[in-house]
């Protein structure tokens, strides 16, 4: 007998594979630390930041429409 699916999940009868997953050796905290490296990426790296003051932020960006020239944005 099948278990009911959790809310928001949809069961697929078209796939009959088996998922193999071991328990994490270092516990759930290590799994979250691993995943957070990929889900919480920085949008602008520190090397691209030029200034930060009460007026705003200035950073470098590459303009691919202008042959990849580096530009400043405030």
Residue frames as a rotation matrix with the C-alpha (Angstrom) as fourth column:
UNK 1
0.578 0.816 0.000 0.00
0.816 -0.578 0.000 0.00
0.000 0.000 -1.000 0.00
UNK 2
-0.190 -0.653 0.733 1.32
0.637 -0.650 -0.414 3.43
0.747 0.388 0.540 -0.94
UNK 3
-0.347 -0.007 -0.938 1.94
0.811 -0.504 -0.297 6.17
-0.470 -0.864 0.180 1.56
UNK 4
0.769 0.615 0.176 0.14
0.626 -0.668 -0.402 9.45
-0.130 0.419 -0.899 0.86
UNK 5
-0.095 -0.800 0.593 2.34
0.785 -0.426 -0.450 12.16
0.612 0.423 0.668 -0.69
UNK 6
-0.441 -0.109 -0.891 3.25
0.732 -0.619 -0.287 15.18
-0.520 -0.778 0.353 1.45
UNK 7
0.631 0.721 -0.285 1.35
0.451 -0.641 -0.622 18.40
-0.631 0.263 -0.730 0.64
UNK 8
0.544 -0.379 -0.748 2.69
-0.618 -0.784 -0.052 20.05
-0.567 0.491 -0.661 -2.52
UNK 9
-0.636 -0.754 0.163 4.33
-0.474 0.549 0.689 16.84
-0.609 0.361 -0.707 -3.83
UNK 10
0.447 0.747 -0.492 3.05
-0.870 0.236 -0.432 14.99
-0.207 0.622 0.756 -6.84
UNK 11
0.025 -0.387 0.922 3.55
-0.157 0.909 0.386 11.29
-0.987 -0.154 -0.038 -7.36
UNK 12
-0.005 -0.092 -0.996 4.81
-0.994 -0.111 0.015 10.15
-0.112 0.990 -0.091 -10.77
UNK 13
0.520 0.259 0.814 3.78
-0.251 0.957 -0.144 6.70
-0.816 -0.129 0.563 -11.93
UNK 14
0.955 -0.143 -0.258 5.85
-0.242 0.122 -0.963 7.03
0.170 0.982 0.082 -15.11
UNK 15
0.017 -1.000 0.016 9.22
-0.741 -0.023 -0.671 6.54
0.671 -0.001 -0.741 -13.34
UNK 16
0.923 0.339 -0.183 10.05
-0.160 0.769 0.619 3.25
0.350 -0.542 0.764 -11.69
UNK 17
0.040 -0.995 -0.090 13.65
-0.034 0.088 -0.995 3.90
0.999 0.042 -0.030 -10.59
UNK 18
0.663 0.044 -0.747 15.16
0.712 0.271 0.648 3.60
0.231 -0.962 0.149 -7.14
UNK 19
0.549 -0.487 0.679 16.83
-0.391 -0.868 -0.307 6.48
0.739 -0.097 -0.667 -5.30
UNK 20
0.408 -0.522 -0.748 19.90
0.790 0.612 0.004 5.49
0.456 -0.593 0.663 -3.30
UNK 21
0.306 -0.293 0.906 20.84
-0.321 -0.928 -0.191 7.96
0.896 -0.233 -0.378 -0.58
UNK 22
-0.210 -0.467 -0.859 23.13
0.715 0.526 -0.461 7.33
0.667 -0.711 0.224 2.38
UNK 23
0.841 0.355 -0.408 22.71
0.541 -0.543 0.642 9.05
0.006 -0.761 -0.649 5.71
UNK 24
0.580 -0.668 0.467 25.11
-0.259 -0.694 -0.671 12.01
0.773 0.268 -0.576 6.00
UNK 25
0.072 -0.657 -0.750 28.23
0.684 0.580 -0.442 11.08
0.726 -0.482 0.491 7.99
UNK 26
-0.848 -0.529 -0.026 28.58
0.405 -0.616 -0.675 14.46
0.342 -0.583 0.737 9.69
UNK 27
-0.415 0.767 -0.488 24.89
0.689 -0.085 -0.720 15.07
-0.594 -0.635 -0.493 10.32
UNK 28
0.433 0.744 0.509 22.29
0.898 -0.312 -0.309 17.46
-0.071 0.591 -0.803 8.93
UNK 29
0.671 -0.229 -0.705 24.35
0.029 -0.942 0.334 20.56
-0.741 -0.244 -0.626 9.80
UNK 30
-0.434 -0.899 0.053 27.10
0.021 0.049 0.999 19.45
-0.901 0.434 -0.002 7.41
UNK 31
-0.293 0.423 0.857 24.57
0.933 0.321 0.161 18.86
-0.207 0.847 -0.489 4.65
UNK 32
0.773 0.623 -0.120 23.15
0.597 -0.778 -0.194 22.36
-0.214 0.079 -0.974 5.10
UNK 33
0.298 -0.755 -0.585 26.64
-0.152 -0.642 0.751 23.88
-0.943 -0.135 -0.306 5.12
UNK 34
-0.621 -0.512 0.594 27.44
0.431 0.411 0.804 22.07
-0.655 0.755 -0.034 1.87
UNK 35
0.014 0.726 0.687 24.23
1.000 -0.005 -0.015 23.14
-0.008 0.687 -0.726 0.15
UNK 36
0.734 0.306 -0.607 24.50
0.407 -0.913 0.032 26.74
-0.544 -0.270 -0.794 1.35
UNK 37
-0.323 -0.905 -0.276 27.76
0.138 -0.333 0.933 27.14
-0.936 0.263 0.233 -0.57
UNK 38
-0.846 0.011 0.533 25.75
0.528 0.152 0.835 26.73
-0.072 0.988 -0.135 -3.76
UNK 39
0.064 0.974 0.216 22.44
0.952 -0.125 0.280 28.39
0.300 0.188 -0.935 -2.89
UNK 40
0.821 0.207 -0.531 23.72
0.430 -0.837 0.338 31.58
-0.375 -0.506 -0.777 -1.23
UNK 41
-0.064 -0.861 0.504 26.20
0.997 -0.076 -0.003 32.86
0.041 0.502 0.864 -3.78
UNK 42
-0.144 -0.100 -0.985 27.33
0.347 -0.937 0.044 36.47
-0.927 -0.335 0.169 -3.70
UNK 43
0.753 0.522 0.402 25.96
0.558 -0.182 -0.809 38.54
-0.349 0.833 -0.429 -6.58
UNK 44
0.757 -0.575 0.310 28.87
-0.212 -0.665 -0.716 41.02
0.618 0.476 -0.625 -6.66
UNK 45
0.453 -0.662 -0.597 32.28
0.816 0.578 -0.022 39.85
0.360 -0.477 0.802 -5.44
UNK 46
0.656 -0.243 -0.715 34.38
0.442 -0.645 0.624 42.04
-0.612 -0.725 -0.316 -3.16
UNK 47
-0.410 -0.899 0.155 36.98
0.644 -0.165 0.747 42.53
-0.646 0.406 0.647 -5.91
UNK 48
-0.359 0.350 0.865 34.38
0.814 -0.337 0.474 44.36
0.457 0.874 -0.164 -8.03
UNK 49
0.712 0.612 -0.345 33.29
0.701 -0.592 0.397 46.76
0.039 -0.524 -0.851 -5.27
UNK 50
-0.124 -0.764 0.634 34.99
0.594 -0.568 -0.569 50.16
0.795 0.306 0.524 -5.55
UNK 51
-0.886 -0.131 0.445 33.31
-0.222 -0.722 -0.656 52.43
0.407 -0.680 0.610 -3.02
UNK 52
-0.035 0.877 -0.480 30.63
0.751 0.340 0.566 52.22
0.659 -0.340 -0.670 -0.37
UNK 53
-0.969 -0.236 -0.071 29.46
0.226 -0.733 -0.641 55.36
0.100 -0.637 0.764 1.39
UNK 54
-0.494 0.827 -0.267 26.31
0.214 -0.182 -0.960 57.21
-0.843 -0.531 -0.087 2.43
UNK 55
-0.240 0.382 -0.893 25.62
-0.825 -0.565 -0.020 58.11
-0.512 0.731 0.450 -1.23
UNK 56
0.798 0.569 -0.197 25.61
-0.589 0.667 -0.456 54.51
-0.128 0.480 0.868 -2.44
UNK 57
0.300 -0.645 0.703 27.75
0.133 0.758 0.638 51.76
-0.945 -0.098 0.313 -3.92
UNK 58
0.485 -0.234 -0.843 30.06
-0.862 -0.292 -0.415 51.88
-0.149 0.927 -0.344 -6.94
UNK 59
0.223 -0.382 0.897 31.15
-0.055 0.914 0.403 48.65
-0.973 -0.139 0.183 -8.62
UNK 60
-0.586 -0.496 -0.641 32.76
-0.706 -0.077 0.704 47.39
-0.399 0.865 -0.305 -11.82
UNK 61
0.348 0.646 0.679 30.86
-0.037 0.734 -0.678 45.41
-0.937 0.211 0.280 -14.44
UNK 62
-0.752 -0.626 0.205 31.73
0.112 0.186 0.976 44.01
-0.649 0.757 -0.070 -17.86
UNK 63
0.193 0.801 -0.567 29.76
-0.544 -0.393 -0.741 45.39
-0.816 0.452 0.360 -20.79
UNK 64
-0.345 -0.317 0.884 29.59
0.371 0.818 0.438 42.54
-0.862 0.479 -0.164 -23.31
UNK 65
0.688 0.617 0.381 27.70
0.621 -0.231 -0.749 44.72
-0.374 0.752 -0.542 -25.80
UNK 66
0.879 -0.460 -0.124 30.73
-0.475 -0.829 -0.296 47.02
0.033 0.320 -0.947 -25.95
UNK 67
0.410 -0.739 -0.535 33.38
-0.238 0.480 -0.845 44.34
0.881 0.473 0.020 -26.64
UNK 68
0.488 -0.134 -0.862 33.67
0.695 0.658 0.290 43.35
0.529 -0.741 0.415 -22.97
UNK 69
-0.334 -0.618 0.712 34.86
0.031 -0.762 -0.647 46.73
0.942 -0.195 0.274 -21.72
UNK 70
-0.377 0.131 -0.917 34.89
0.914 0.213 -0.346 47.24
0.150 -0.968 -0.200 -17.95
UNK 71
-0.144 0.447 0.883 32.49
0.095 -0.882 0.462 49.94
0.985 0.151 0.084 -16.77
UNK 72
-0.985 -0.082 -0.153 31.62
0.164 -0.151 -0.975 51.58
0.057 -0.985 0.162 -13.46
UNK 73
-0.125 0.987 0.103 28.09
0.314 -0.059 0.948 51.60
0.941 0.150 -0.302 -12.07
UNK 74
-0.974 -0.163 0.159 26.86
-0.080 -0.408 -0.909 53.67
0.213 -0.898 0.384 -9.11
